[in-house]
Amino acid sequence: MSTVMKAEVRTSSTKGERKQLRAQGKVPGVVYGKKVPQTAISIDQKELLAVLKSNPHAIIDMDVPQAGKQPVMISEVQRDPLSRQLLHVDFHQINMDEPVNTTVRLEFTGDPVGVQTGGILQIQRHEVDIRCLPNQIPSVIQVDVSKLEIGENLLVSELALAGNIELKSDPHDVLATILLPQKEAEPEAADEEPAAKAEAAEAVEEKV
């Protein structure tokens, strides 16, 4: 396991206790699973933020009191809607020999043919849902868009995945598309009104 995290047991679950934990730089949460009875815990906020930034779907080797080190994954994160402060986090203990459903980030590579001829690359999805064994979860899935031409789409069904990874996202969902270039306003049309005003002004001067 590349990501390690230590949990501390919470002795109570009152609102005041949770507020005090956050003031101490910790995030209240729970961990549960087949090998771990549901346990109220707290996690170091800096460690949790680092995981959420690098890979929120990573497998975490968590040291759970009274249960020892267990592989877990983040199942839910609650934040304050205004301040975005971490309020609560749920961890699900997993078994390494059983497939899990998770989400993986997409990384788009290549210079599309359509962009080279004036088109615009538009990314429609940044993640896809998959199912596989925990040790087969990729940190990122690379998507080559270099062959896309103007008007063409790249679908979920066209992703090439290694091993026994099963795609759970809708195969018809569009990942990326090349849009037609936007038409620029014609200079003649754009200058038509000022030119008309100039002619009118000249006509007035001649009468004077």
C-alpha positions in Angstrom: 0.0 0.0 0.0 1.4 3.4 -1.0 -1.0 5.4 1.1 -0.9 4.9 4.9 -3.2 6.6 7.4 -3.7 6.2 11.2 -7.1 6.5 12.8 -8.0 7.4 16.3 -11.2 6.1 18.0 -13.8 8.7 19.0 -15.3 8.2 22.4 -18.4 10.2 21.7 -20.3 11.5 18.7 -21.7 14.8 20.0 -21.8 18.0 17.9 -19.5 19.7 20.4 -16.9 16.8 20.2 -16.9 17.0 16.4 -16.4 20.7 16.5 -13.5 20.4 18.9 -11.8 17.8 16.7 -11.9 20.1 13.7 -10.4 22.9 15.8 -7.5 20.5 16.5 -6.9 19.8 12.8 -8.7 16.5 12.7 -11.7 15.2 10.7 -14.4 13.1 12.3 -15.5 10.0 10.4 -16.5 6.3 10.5 -15.0 3.1 9.2 -17.0 -0.1 8.5 -16.7 -3.4 6.7 -16.8 -7.1 7.0 -13.7 -7.2 9.1 -14.3 -3.9 10.9 -17.4 -3.2 13.0 -18.6 0.3 12.4 -16.3 2.5 14.4 -16.3 6.2 15.0 -12.8 7.6 14.2 -10.9 10.8 13.6 -8.3 11.4 10.9 -5.5 14.0 10.6 -6.9 16.7 8.3 -3.6 17.3 6.4 -3.2 13.6 5.6 -6.8 13.4 4.4 -6.5 16.6 2.2 -3.3 15.1 0.7 -5.2 11.9 -0.3 -8.1 13.8 -1.7 -5.8 16.0 -3.8 -3.6 13.2 -5.2 -6.2 10.4 -5.6 -9.5 10.4 -3.7 -10.2 6.9 -4.9 -6.9 5.4 -3.7 -6.7 2.3 -1.5 -5.6 3.4 2.0 -3.7 1.2 4.4 -5.5 2.3 7.6 -4.4 1.4 11.1 -7.7 0.9 12.8 -7.7 0.6 16.6 -8.7 -3.0 17.7 -8.8 -4.1 14.1 -5.1 -3.6 13.0 -4.1 -2.4 9.5 -6.9 -2.8 7.0 -7.3 -1.7 3.3 -10.0 0.9 3.1 -11.4 3.3 0.5 -13.1 6.6 0.9 -16.9 6.2 0.3 -18.2 9.7 1.2 -16.8 13.1 2.1 -18.9 15.9 3.6 -17.9 19.5 3.3 -19.3 22.8 4.5 -21.1 24.2 1.4 -19.7 27.7 1.9 -16.3 27.3 3.5 -15.6 23.9 1.9 -14.2 22.8 5.3 -14.0 19.0 5.8 -16.9 18.0 8.1 -17.0 14.2 8.0 -15.6 11.2 6.0 -16.7 7.6 5.6 -14.2 4.8 5.0 -15.3 1.4 3.7 -13.0 -1.6 4.5 -12.4 -3.8 1.5 -11.1 -7.2 0.7 -8.2 -7.4 -1.7 -9.5 -10.6 -3.3 -12.9 -9.2 -4.1 -13.7 -6.7 -7.0 -14.8 -3.2 -6.0 -16.6 -0.4 -7.8 -14.6 2.9 -8.0 -13.9 5.9 -10.1 -10.7 6.7 -12.0 -9.5 10.0 -13.4 -8.9 10.4 -17.2 -5.8 12.0 -18.6 -6.1 13.2 -22.2 -3.0 13.0 -24.4 -2.1 13.9 -27.9 -2.7 16.8 -30.3 -6.0 16.2 -32.1 -6.0 16.4 -35.9 -9.2 18.4 -35.7 -7.5 21.0 -33.5 -4.6 21.4 -35.9 -7.2 22.3 -38.6 -9.0 24.9 -36.5 -11.3 22.8 -34.4 -11.8 23.1 -30.6 -11.3 20.2 -28.2 -14.0 19.9 -25.6 -13.7 17.4 -22.7 -17.1 16.0 -21.7 -16.0 13.7 -18.9 -13.0 13.7 -16.6 -13.7 10.4 -14.8 -15.2 7.0 -15.5 -16.6 4.3 -13.3 -14.9 0.9 -13.3 -15.0 -2.5 -11.4 -11.9 -4.6 -10.7 -9.8 -6.1 -8.0 -8.3 -3.4 -5.7 -4.7 -4.1 -6.7 -5.7 -3.5 -10.4 -7.1 0.0 -9.9 -5.1 2.4 -12.1 -4.2 5.8 -10.7 -5.2 7.3 -14.0 -6.4 6.2 -17.4 -4.7 7.8 -20.4 -6.9 8.7 -23.3 -5.3 9.4 -26.7 -7.3 12.0 -28.7 -4.7 12.6 -31.4 -6.8 11.0 -34.2 -10.0 13.0 -33.5 -11.1 15.1 -36.4 -13.6 18.0 -36.5 -17.1 16.7 -35.7 -15.8 13.4 -34.2 -16.5 12.0 -30.7 -14.6 9.6 -28.5 -16.9 7.3 -26.5 -16.5 5.4 -23.3 -16.7 2.2 -25.2 -13.6 3.1 -27.1 -11.4 3.1 -24.0 -8.6 0.5 -24.0 -8.2 -0.9 -20.5 -5.6 -3.3 -19.3 -6.2 -6.5 -17.3 -9.7 -7.5 -16.1 -11.0 -4.0 -15.6 -14.7 -3.7 -16.3 -16.2 -0.4 -17.4 -19.3 0.6 -15.5 -20.0 4.0 -17.1 -22.5 4.1 -20.0 -20.5 3.0 -23.1 -22.4 5.6 -25.2 -21.2 8.5 -23.0 -19.0 11.0 -24.9 -15.6 11.6 -23.4 -14.3 14.2 -25.8 -15.4 15.9 -29.0 -13.9 18.3 -31.6 -16.2 21.2 -32.2 -16.4 23.2 -35.4 -14.3 26.5 -35.3 -16.4 29.5 -34.4 -17.0 31.8 -37.4 -15.4 35.2 -37.0 -17.5 38.3 -37.8 -16.8 39.5 -41.4 -14.9 42.8 -41.4 -17.3 44.3 -44.0 -20.3 43.5 -41.9 -18.7 44.7 -38.7 -17.7 48.1 -40.4 -21.0 48.6 -42.1 -22.7 50.7 -39.5 -19.7 53.1 -38.9 -19.3 53.5 -42.6 -23.0 54.4 -43.0 -22.7 57.0 -40.2 -19.7 58.6 -41.9 -21.5 58.9 -45.2 -24.5 60.5 -43.5 -22.2 63.0 -41.8 -20.5 63.9 -45.1 -24.0 64.5 -46.6 -24.9 66.9 -43.8 -21.6 68.8 -44.3 -22.2 69.2 -48.0 -25.7 70.7 -47.4 -24.2 73.1 -44.8 
